[in-house]
């Protein structure tokens, strides 16, 4: 099928790359834990930091009640090196500066290409206002309005998105930038 362009009319490069590779979504018998069945199988290359990341002392994200029907792409709009580029620092920023229960994203991809699982897919975190109940958030560390993602990030992003699309039984058209969802006033995910 044809792709639904984002609000700017430009297809996200990562979505185009998946299509070029001939991506066909398929479901491998995965049922969702909120349907009372099995937990998704998380691949070994996805570094699980869910339980080790800082959390708010009293607030907790809710478990998802709606089926995931989309993936939101974000950039962290911050540094690409040092403490500011770590899952721990981004989690602390979301907790301390925004008052959230924890890090907002489900997958975080650093410039060296490491992909971190930062929330379970069943978690309804805060990453796209008024849309969180049905979206999974993938964030690329860095400010894509200032510099493009690294080649390692792009390769890791393709891998993560391919896995998410297959696991969630979605199509590349279900991937959009944060700012392309309704009523969002952000440049996120930037220019790359």
Phi and psi in degrees as a GROMACS rama.xvg file:
@    title "Ramachandran Plot"
@    xaxis  label "Phi"
@    yaxis  label "Psi"
@TYPE xy
-84.4564  153.477  UNK-2
-82.5926  144.346  UNK-3
-88.6077  113.253  UNK-4
-69.0615  159.117  UNK-5
-76.3132  -179.073  UNK-6
-56.6495  -32.0438  UNK-7
-78.6231  -6.87265  UNK-8
83.0293  5.21286  UNK-9
-112.217  128.403  UNK-10
-70.8558  137.135  UNK-11
-60.981  134.33  UNK-12
-54.9899  -36.5336  UNK-13
-66.1679  -35.1299  UNK-14
-69.6684  -43.355  UNK-15
-61.3651  -40.412  UNK-16
-63.3095  -37.8272  UNK-17
-65.1456  -41.142  UNK-18
-65.2741  -40.7768  UNK-19
-60.458  -35.787  UNK-20
-75.3419  0.395868  UNK-21
74.4524  30.5417  UNK-22
-56.6171  129.553  UNK-23
-127.503  117.136  UNK-24
-67.3037  141.582  UNK-25
-147.181  149.288  UNK-26
-104.971  132.106  UNK-27
-103.397  49.3998  UNK-28
71.4495  16.4684  UNK-29
-79.685  131.024  UNK-30
-118.35  149.794  UNK-31
-85.1792  144.474  UNK-32
-63.7639  -27.3197  UNK-33
-77.3468  -7.84273  UNK-34
-91.0502  5.68264  UNK-35
78.7323  24.239  UNK-36
-122.381  -124.322  UNK-37
-95.2413  150.539  UNK-38
-79.1022  141.039  UNK-39
-57.3742  147.349  UNK-40
-85.6439  118.508  UNK-41
-90.9664  130.088  UNK-42
-69.2979  154.27  UNK-43
-63.3539  -29.9469  UNK-44
-73.2621  -12.7699  UNK-45
-92.0261  105.101  UNK-46
-71.5791  115.818  UNK-47
-82.0346  111.29  UNK-48
-116.141  9.51589  UNK-49
-52.7967  -50.5807  UNK-50
-82.5741  -15.4798  UNK-51
-98.4909  -10.7091  UNK-52
-75.0108  152.067  UNK-53
-57.4895  144.925  UNK-54
-130.988  152.503  UNK-55
-61.9155  143.738  UNK-56
-63.572  -26.6466  UNK-57
-127.614  -27.2292  UNK-58
-85.7352  144.801  UNK-59
-135.981  144.522  UNK-60
-69.3027  150.02  UNK-61
-82.8269  160.653  UNK-62
-81.3497  145.25  UNK-63
-64.97  140.111  UNK-64
-113.659  -16.7157  UNK-65
-102.689  153.915  UNK-66
-70.5544  139.748  UNK-67
-68.818  127.317  UNK-68
-127.041  11.715  UNK-69
-165.473  163.112  UNK-70
-126.118  128.682  UNK-71
-102.486  129.197  UNK-72
-96.2272  133.327  UNK-73
-128.075  162.973  UNK-74
-123.993  152.87  UNK-75
-77.1973  -12.2682  UNK-76
57.4582  34.8448  UNK-77
-142.112  -164.042  UNK-78
-63.7607  156.078  UNK-79
-106.975  -2.25249  UNK-80
-135.52  162.943  UNK-81
75.6694  -168.466  UNK-82
-55.8557  -35.1124  UNK-83
-68.2883  -13.9579  UNK-84
-102.597  16.739  UNK-85
-103.475  154.784  UNK-86
-59.0587  -36.4422  UNK-87
-63.4097  -45.1392  UNK-88
-68.0105  -40.1339  UNK-89
-65.4841  -38.9141  UNK-90
-62.4364  -45.5085  UNK-91
-61.3156  -40.017  UNK-92
-59.7855  -46.4637  UNK-93
-65.1955  -35.1733  UNK-94
-76.4328  -52.6764  UNK-95
-77.6011  -41.2192  UNK-96
-89.2315  -30.7092  UNK-97
-108.329  -12.5682  UNK-98
73.4093  23.2276  UNK-99
-85.7934  163.813  UNK-100
-65.4509  -27.1872  UNK-101
-177.13  -164.429  UNK-102
-59.7734  146.646  UNK-103
-81.8543  -27.2482  UNK-104
-93.6235  160.605  UNK-105
-92.1005  -36.7418  UNK-106
-131.606  134.411  UNK-107
-124.261  128.426  UNK-108
-117.844  119.346  UNK-109
-88.1399  163.081  UNK-110
-57.7413  -25.9487  UNK-111
-79.9843  -0.896259  UNK-112
94.0269  1.124  UNK-113
-70.4313  131.732  UNK-114
-107.707  123.086  UNK-115
-108.739  135.273  UNK-116
-85.0538  118.162  UNK-117
-114.208  -13.7784  UNK-118
-148.508  146.655  UNK-119
-65.9669  151.431  UNK-120
-62.8585  -22.6297  UNK-121
-80.3498  -5.18611  UNK-122
-87.0018  132.698  UNK-123
-94.9832  91.3505  UNK-124
-92.5503  176.14  UNK-125
-101.591  99.8534  UNK-126
-138.707  -17.9555  UNK-127
-139.997  110.931  UNK-128
-52.1177  133.376  UNK-129
64.0375  12.8596  UNK-130
-131.171  -0.446484  UNK-131
-65.3915  -24.2593  UNK-132
-66.4175  -21.6959  UNK-133
-127.655  13.7036  UNK-134
-123.044  149.081  UNK-135
-106.666  138.355  UNK-136
-105.376  128.861  UNK-137
-117.252  124.817  UNK-138
-118.688  133.908  UNK-139
-99.1306  124.076  UNK-140
-69.0679  129.941  UNK-141
129.672  177.194  UNK-142
-114.633  98.0785  UNK-143
-70.8301  -6.27731  UNK-144
-81.4189  -16.583  UNK-145
-106.053  -35.7607  UNK-146
-151.811  145.369  UNK-147
-69.5801  161.374  UNK-148
-63.3341  152.988  UNK-149
-73.542  161.781  UNK-150
-60.3393  -37.4506  UNK-151
-64.8482  -39.4173  UNK-152
-64.2224  -43.8147  UNK-153
-62.7264  -44.5338  UNK-154
-62.8012  -44.3777  UNK-155
-66.7028  -38.0316  UNK-156
-62.6121  -40.7809  UNK-157
-61.257  -44.0855  UNK-158
-62.7277  -47.1653  UNK-159
-64.2791  -44.2046  UNK-160
-67.6022  -37.7993  UNK-161
-60.1092  -47.0068  UNK-162
-61.7676  -46.4282  UNK-163
-62.3664  -44.6748  UNK-164
-61.8396  -41.5563  UNK-165
-68.1567  -45.8302  UNK-166
-64.7261  -39.4001  UNK-167
-90.8179  -2.27596  UNK-168
58.2451  49.4591  UNK-169
-116.265  169.732  UNK-170
-109.781  160.304  UNK-171
-54.5562  -28.4931  UNK-172
-64.5758  -15.8354  UNK-173
-85.2142  4.89376  UNK-174
-103.993  125.557  UNK-175
-138.357  157.517  UNK-176
-73.0882  151.879  UNK-177
-48.4958  -49.7613  UNK-178
-68.7799  -8.71439  UNK-179
-90.1998  -5.25528  UNK-180
-81.5754  156.209  UNK-181
-57.3314  141.232  UNK-182
61.5234  30.4726  UNK-183
-102.838  135.399  UNK-184
-118.823  67.1617  UNK-185
-142.884  151.74  UNK-186
-85.9901  -4.35244  UNK-187
-61.6089  132.796  UNK-188
-94.1919  25.0155  UNK-189
85.9907  -158.708  UNK-190
-93.1827  -3.53515  UNK-191
